[in-house]
């Protein structure tokens, strides 16, 4: 968020709010957590497709709830604890295809 120019003091998880919006330097950022949502229909009802267009950058936790809604050129970031050191996180970045 900081790299995108978001200066809000608090950057809470959207676990209960589902969607948090922020003003960045040259963009708007939305952080969504789809964990508590059941399927693509429920997510679609929130109007999230608007967040997939400029000037928005969408950060989504639990995207597998509705992966078909996410563009093929999305960048996927996978995080998990290191098996040998639970205080360390392993990060894998997967670039989608650009058509």
LINQUILIN-V577698 format. One record per run of one state. SS is the DSSP state (a for helix, b for strand, c for the rest). FROM is the first residue (numbers start at 1). TO is the last residue. Records with the same first field share a line. If there is no record, write none. Layout:
SS=FROM-TO, FROM-TO
This chain:
c=1-1, 5-18, 24-27, 34-39, 45-47, 53-55, 62-62, 66-66, 70-74, 82-88, 96-99
a=2-4, 40-44, 48-52, 63-65, 67-69
b=19-23, 28-33, 56-61, 75-81, 89-95
